[in-house]
Amino acid sequence: EAWDVTAEGVRALHQLYYDPNIENKNLAQKWLMQAQVSPQAWQFCWALLSPDKVPEIQYFGASALHTKISRYWGDIPTDQYESLKSQLFSQIACFSSGSKMVLTRLCVALASLALNTMPEAWPGAVAEMVRVFQEEGGGVDGRARCLALLELLTVLPEEFHTSRLPQYRKGQVRGALGREWGSVCPLLQQLLRRADSPGAVKARVLRCLSSWVMLDVPLNESESLVHDCFSALPDPELFDTAVEAIVNAISQPDSQRYVNTLLKLVPLVLALQEQLREAVQGGDMETCHGICRIVVTLGENHSRTLLEQVDHWQSFLALVNMIMFCTGIPGHYPVNETTSSLTLTFWYTLQDEIMSFESERQAVYLQVYRPVYFQLVDVLLHKAQFPSDQEYASWSSDEKEQFRIYRVDISDTLMYVYEMLGAELLSNLYEKLGRLLTNTEQPTSWQHTEALLYGFQSIAETIDVNYSDVIPGLIGLIPRININNVQLADTVMFTIGALAEWLADHPVMLSSVLPLVLQALGNPDLSVSSVSTLKKICRECKYDLPPYASNIVAVSQEVLIKQIHKTSQCMWLMQALGFLLSALPVEEILRNLHSLITPYIQQLEKLADETPNPSNKLAIIHILGLLSNLFTTLDISKQDDESGEGSAPPVKTTPPPPGPNPVVVVLQQVFALIQTVLSQWLNDSQVVEAVCAIFEKSVKTLLHDFAPMVSQLSEMLGQMYSTIPQASALDLTRQMVHIFASQTDHFPPIKALFELVTSVTLSIFQQGPRDHPDIVDSFMQLQAQALKRKPDLFLSESLDVKAVFHCGILSLKFPEAPTVKSTCLFFTELLPHCSDVPPVARVVQEDGKVLIQALLEGIGGGVSRSLMDQFAEVLFSMNKNCFSLLTLWLKEALQPPGFPSMRLTPEQKENFSQQILSRERVNKRRVKDIVKEFTLVCRGLHGTEYAAEY
């Protein structure tokens, strides 16, 4: 019997590995998966390992053994443990000079057996492994046996980390492994220190050490081995594995308890400086990287411990200086060095530790470390410098991108360092920049200027520099910069942008920087920096810009007509103009809008006459986008300064100017044109979205000023949605309901629109809504908004509340999580109206049980576990608003056996029901926990590791 299975297995493996036909491969794969878990697997595993088989087949045999032991341990009778163990030992001995991949799988299988049997059934497992392999074994040479033993000892902790042991066993086994370190350590030491140990053996010893320290072996117990790792660093063959072992040992969370051991490591690390220098001179990046990892790991993980050892302050300072050397390593990142970036987080850590001491001790540390941090700023700005133009041109786009990210990391570090060095840092940078720009003797490189400005901008972007006395000087220096290079020009722009808030407080300085920004707008290479800077200035300084407005509008129009910028920058530019126009008198706004928009309106009229095709579609979407971005920020209501940031508007006691809002004037002028465009493109969801966006942005900005447009927009939306329903139309309807439904004079058009889109959507539900999860999602959000803002909408004769309710029941079962979330929101808003909206009360009384069944079905496993909080919210709401009915419905709904899950016992259902209806029902947090608990039981995940991670 067993032999047939083996023959069949060999045939299946041949198919899997060598048959070109994919069908056959899949069948073989399926057969093998089943064979692995079948009772016969025991026999055929050993048969597949026989010496006459090819390594692929032997490998499968070893893997199947591991699968059996690690996943189906319970199937193995106790009396077979011993024979299984000795068979594995002898197979490992056989393969120790055979195929490496098979050997590793066998070691993993034996490791799994050890983890399942220690400490009770196999005490002293590791000691026994060491003994078995040290005895002279039948004809297998000592070196091969030694390597096999090391492989076995290395995979043991790795297998522990990935094993599926239950939580309580993990603790026991970890303890048992910790006790076995006593057998491993002397062996590793002996092999590392023997003069005649081959390199391959030493490398394997270091790997084995790495693997064991990950089990939190106390640092004082691995101390002498870690010292041996340092001795291995000069050997190029062992360098990488030695670095890995040292880094793993000193970064174990527990290692900071062993202060004396750490103090002994510091001189060993400092002694690596010579090797580091030689590596830097020889351009050996790998060695630099490895040594830097060791220094940084020690510094980053233990800066607090080492700072506290006040008697050893000089050696810690030496360590910090060694890290500084690594930060400033010569060469340009990432092309001639990759080491400096490893050090940046160390500087955060050290600063945090220093700043966390109480003030007296802090003062002592600051005396030592402030100069270090000033030096760090110099080093970082040196590292942030661009290479020569020629060299930069030779970099790949990937290298340029890595350099960009590296500069962002430097920028973050500088911003952080500012917290420690304060205003003195800005003065320091300003002086350096001043010296550079006023020094006529030697010409300065643009790279130098750019890096200093970059440092300035890094700090000014996130920190309020309004109080700094060096900013006026800096702004005075900017026009003196000879801007002959794109990167420098970019940084100048971003620096001006970072100072926009300061300019709002010092508007007299605008005249010295604004011309630079407007000039840069015409350069496509400066697109992002010039447009974003103009946008910041228009946002922060708009009340000071009227004298410059006509100039800004003229330059912007020119670059828009010349199509210098990409789409997203054009959109930002329109937002900038929106901010700018907001501060002008109404007649000037209208005049500027007229000149700004007319060319686009003419273009749109032309496009509206053409037969729809892909290129004119892009042009239409572009123009609609420009309009909606302009209307997003054009707000004359002076309410935009709640935060008190930026320039305060003149104190306004006067009411807003009479007459319609300029945006409404423009919208009314182009309304008919937009309708024409729509009629051509109703089928295209992107065009419809772009049209809806114009109105949605305008409604959001104008709020009640949008009133004159409500009835015509409601009508257009209704027509659009009835012809071809799209989610964006529902979202805009929701916006309208939110703002206008509670106003008496706008209620009729809003009500008509709400009823129309509801009945259209109900007919979609009749035809099958599964293909339109986005419409269903938006529809549910709209219904929730209506219930929240104006529940009267549900009193209407022409609204079928029952049908809407049943759509909600269907939507709860959609596979798309966002749709289900919106649906839960709808029910949470609906249930409180049982008391004041009779049609809602009726439908909940008649069909509430259906809702409870749908909720239970989802909790039982019908929907993703991530939605359980939302389901709990609905249950909570039912509990609060229709408790007596819920008591009845829960009882009936949980009656049928196997519902909502086959795994539930009647007691578990009863328990859930009681918990939900108990006094705790008033505590929403508790209801969420009860639902989470119950869903795990339903899904069979209760008490598993999987559930614990949840």
Rosetta blueprint (number, residue, H / E / L):
1 E L
2 A H
3 W H
4 D H
5 V H
6 T H
7 A H
8 E H
9 G H
10 V H
11 R H
12 A H
13 L H
14 H H
15 Q H
16 L H
17 Y H
18 Y H
19 D L
20 P L
21 N L
22 I H
23 E H
24 N H
25 K H
26 N H
27 L H
28 A H
29 Q H
30 K H
31 W H
32 L H
33 M H
34 Q H
35 A H
36 Q H
37 V H
38 S L
39 P L
40 Q L
41 A H
42 W H
43 Q H
44 F H
45 C H
46 W H
47 A H
48 L H
49 L L
50 S L
51 P L
52 D L
53 K L
54 V L
55 P H
56 E H
57 I H
58 Q H
59 Y H
60 F H
61 G H
62 A H
63 S H
64 A H
65 L H
66 H H
67 T H
68 K H
69 I H
70 S H
71 R H
72 Y L
73 W H
74 G H
75 D H
76 I L
77 P L
78 T H
79 D H
80 Q H
81 Y H
82 E H
83 S H
84 L H
85 K H
86 S H
87 Q H
88 L H
89 F H
90 S H
91 Q H
92 I H
93 A H
94 C H
95 F H
96 S L
97 S L
98 G L
99 S L
100 K H
101 M H
102 V H
103 L H
104 T H
105 R H
106 L H
107 C H
108 V H
109 A H
110 L H
111 A H
112 S H
113 L H
114 A H
115 L H
116 N H
117 T H
118 M L
119 P L
120 E L
121 A L
122 W L
123 P L
124 G L
125 A H
126 V H
127 A H
128 E H
129 M H
130 V H
131 R H
132 V H
133 F H
134 Q H
135 E L
136 E L
137 G L
138 G L
139 G L
140 V L
141 D L
142 G H
143 R H
144 A H
145 R H
146 C H
147 L H
148 A H
149 L H
150 L H
151 E H
152 L H
153 L H
154 T H
155 V H
156 L H
157 P H
158 E H
159 E H
160 F H
161 H H
162 T H
163 S L
164 R L
165 L L
166 P L
167 Q H
168 Y H
169 R H
170 K H
171 G H
172 Q H
173 V H
174 R H
175 G H
176 A H
177 L H
178 G H
179 R H
180 E H
181 W H
182 G H
183 S H
184 V H
185 C H
186 P H
187 L H
188 L H
189 Q H
190 Q H
191 L H
192 L H
193 R H
194 R L
195 A L
196 D L
197 S L
198 P L
199 G H
200 A H
201 V H
202 K H
203 A H
204 R H
205 V H
206 L H
207 R H
208 C H
209 L H
210 S H
211 S H
212 W H
213 V H
214 M L
215 L L
216 D L
217 V L
218 P L
219 L H
220 N H
221 E H
222 S H
223 E H
224 S H
225 L H
226 V H
227 H H
228 D H
229 C H
230 F H
231 S H
232 A H
233 L L
234 P L
235 D L
236 P L
237 E L
238 L L
239 F H
240 D H
241 T H
242 A H
243 V H
244 E H
245 A H
246 I H
247 V H
248 N H
249 A H
250 I H
251 S L
252 Q L
253 P H
254 D H
255 S H
256 Q H
257 R H
258 Y L
259 V H
260 N H
261 T H
262 L H
263 L H
264 K H
265 L H
266 V H
267 P H
268 L H
269 V H
270 L H
271 A L
272 L L
273 Q H
274 E H
275 Q H
276 L H
277 R H
278 E H
279 A H
280 V H
281 Q H
282 G L
283 G L
284 D L
285 M H
286 E H
287 T H
288 C H
289 H H
290 G H
291 I H
292 C H
293 R H
294 I H
295 V H
296 V H
297 T H
298 L H
299 G H
300 E H
301 N H
302 H H
303 S H
304 R H
305 T H
306 L H
307 L H
308 E H
309 Q L
310 V H
311 D H
312 H H
313 W H
314 Q H
315 S H
316 F H
317 L H
318 A H
319 L H
320 V H
321 N H
322 M H
323 I H
324 M H
325 F H
326 C H
327 T H
328 G L
329 I L
330 P L
331 G L
332 H L
333 Y L
334 P L
335 V L
336 N L
337 E L
338 T L
339 T L
340 S H
341 S H
342 L H
343 T H
344 L H
345 T H
346 F H
347 W H
348 Y H
349 T H
350 L H
351 Q H
352 D H
353 E H
354 I H
355 M H
356 S H
357 F L
358 E L
359 S H
360 E H
361 R H
362 Q H
363 A H
364 V H
365 Y H
366 L H
367 Q H
368 V H
369 Y H
370 R H
371 P H
372 V H
373 Y H
374 F H
375 Q H
376 L H
377 V H
378 D H
379 V H
380 L H
381 L H
382 H H
383 K H
384 A L
385 Q L
386 F L
387 P L
388 S L
389 D H
390 Q H
391 E H
392 Y H
393 A H
394 S H
395 W L
396 S L
397 S H
398 D H
399 E H
400 K H
401 E H
402 Q H
403 F H
404 R H
405 I H
406 Y H
407 R H
408 V H
409 D H
410 I H
411 S H
412 D H
413 T H
414 L H
415 M H
416 Y H
417 V H
418 Y H
419 E H
420 M H
421 L H
422 G L
423 A H
424 E H
425 L H
426 L H
427 S H
428 N H
429 L H
430 Y H
431 E H
432 K H
433 L H
434 G H
435 R H
436 L H
437 L H
438 T H
439 N L
440 T L
441 E L
442 Q L
443 P L
444 T L
445 S L
446 W H
447 Q H
448 H H
449 T H
450 E H
451 A H
452 L H
453 L H
454 Y H
455 G H
456 F H
457 Q H
458 S H
459 I H
460 A H
461 E H
462 T H
463 I L
464 D L
465 V L
466 N L
467 Y L
468 S L
469 D L
470 V L
471 I H
472 P H
473 G H
474 L H
475 I H
476 G H
477 L H
478 I H
479 P H
480 R H
481 I L
482 N L
483 I L
484 N L
485 N L
486 V H
487 Q H
488 L H
489 A H
490 D H
491 T H
492 V H
493 M H
494 F H
495 T H
496 I H
497 G H
498 A H
499 L L
500 A H
501 E H
502 W H
503 L H
504 A H
505 D H
506 H L
507 P H
508 V H
509 M H
510 L H
511 S H
512 S H
513 V H
514 L H
515 P H
516 L H
517 V H
518 L H
519 Q H
520 A H
521 L H
522 G L
523 N L
524 P H
525 D H
526 L H
527 S H
528 V H
529 S H
530 S H
531 V H
532 S H
533 T H
534 L H
535 K H
536 K H
537 I H
538 C H
539 R H
540 E H
541 C L
542 K H
543 Y H
544 D H
545 L L
546 P H
547 P H
548 Y H
549 A H
550 S H
551 N H
552 I H
553 V H
554 A H
555 V H
556 S H
557 Q H
558 E H
559 V H
560 L H
561 I H
562 K L
563 Q L
564 I L
565 H L
566 K L
567 T H
568 S H
569 Q H
570 C H
571 M H
572 W H
573 L H
574 M H
575 Q H
576 A H
577 L H
578 G H
579 F H
580 L H
581 L H
582 S H
583 A L
584 L L
585 P L
586 V H
587 E H
588 E H
589 I H
590 L H
591 R H
592 N H
593 L H
594 H H
595 S H
596 L H
597 I H
598 T H
599 P H
600 Y H
601 I H
602 Q H
603 Q H
604 L H
605 E H
606 K H
607 L H
608 A H
609 D H
610 E L
611 T L
612 P L
613 N L
614 P H
615 S H
616 N H
617 K H
618 L H
619 A H
620 I H
621 I H
622 H H
623 I H
624 L H
625 G H
626 L H
627 L H
628 S H
629 N H
630 L H
631 F H
632 T H
633 T H
634 L L
635 D L
636 I L
637 S L
638 K L
639 Q L
640 D L
641 D L
642 E L
643 S L
644 G L
645 E L
646 G L
647 S L
648 A L
649 P L
650 P L
651 V L
652 K L
653 T L
654 T L
655 P L
656 P L
657 P L
658 P L
659 G L
660 P L
661 N L
662 P H
663 V H
664 V H
665 V H
666 V H
667 L H
668 Q H
669 Q H
670 V H
671 F H
672 A H
673 L H
674 I H
675 Q H
676 T H
677 V H
678 L H
679 S H
680 Q H
681 W H
682 L L
683 N L
684 D L
685 S H
686 Q H
687 V H
688 V H
689 E H
690 A H
691 V H
692 C H
693 A H
694 I H
695 F H
696 E H
697 K H
698 S H
699 V H
700 K H
701 T H
702 L H
703 L H
704 H H
705 D H
706 F H
707 A H
708 P H
709 M H
710 V H
711 S H
712 Q H
713 L H
714 S H
715 E H
716 M H
717 L H
718 G H
719 Q H
720 M H
721 Y H
722 S H
723 T H
724 I L
725 P L
726 Q L
727 A H
728 S H
729 A H
730 L H
731 D H
732 L H
733 T H
734 R H
735 Q H
736 M H
737 V H
738 H H
739 I H
740 F H
741 A L
742 S L
743 Q L
744 T H
745 D H
746 H H
747 F H
748 P H
749 P H
750 I H
751 K H
752 A H
753 L H
754 F H
755 E H
756 L H
757 V H
758 T H
759 S H
760 V H
761 T H
762 L H
763 S H
764 I H
765 F H
766 Q H
767 Q H
768 G L
769 P H
770 R H
771 D H
772 H L
773 P H
774 D H
775 I H
776 V H
777 D H
778 S H
779 F H
780 M H
781 Q H
782 L H
783 Q H
784 A H
785 Q H
786 A H
787 L H
788 K H
789 R H
790 K L
791 P H
792 D H
793 L H
794 F H
795 L H
796 S L
797 E L
798 S L
799 L L
800 D L
801 V H
802 K H
803 A H
804 V H
805 F H
806 H H
807 C H
808 G H
809 I H
810 L H
811 S H
812 L L
813 K L
814 F L
815 P L
816 E L
817 A H
818 P H
819 T H
820 V H
821 K H
822 S H
823 T H
824 C H
825 L H
826 F H
827 F H
828 T H
829 E H
830 L H
831 L H
832 P H
833 H H
834 C H
835 S L
836 D L
837 V L
838 P H
839 P H
840 V H
841 A H
842 R H
843 V H
844 V H
845 Q H
846 E H
847 D H
848 G H
849 K H
850 V H
851 L H
852 I H
853 Q H
854 A H
855 L H
856 L H
857 E H
858 G H
859 I H
860 G H
861 G H
862 G H
863 V L
864 S L
865 R H
866 S H
867 L H
868 M H
869 D H
870 Q H
871 F H
872 A H
873 E H
874 V H
875 L H
876 F H
877 S H
878 M H
879 N H
880 K H
881 N H
882 C L
883 F H
884 S H
885 L H
886 L H
887 T H
888 L H
889 W H
890 L H
891 K H
892 E H
893 A H
894 L L
895 Q L
896 P L
897 P L
898 G L
899 F L
900 P L
901 S L
902 M L
903 R L
904 L L
905 T L
906 P H
907 E H
908 Q H
909 K H
910 E H
911 N H
912 F H
913 S H
914 Q H
915 Q H
916 I H
917 L H
918 S L
919 R H
920 E H
921 R H
922 V H
923 N L
924 K H
925 R H
926 R H
927 V H
928 K H
929 D H
930 I H
931 V H
932 K H
933 E H
934 F H
935 T H
936 L H
937 V H
938 C H
939 R H
940 G L
941 L L
942 H L
943 G L
944 T L
945 E H
946 Y H
947 A H
948 A H
949 E H
950 Y L
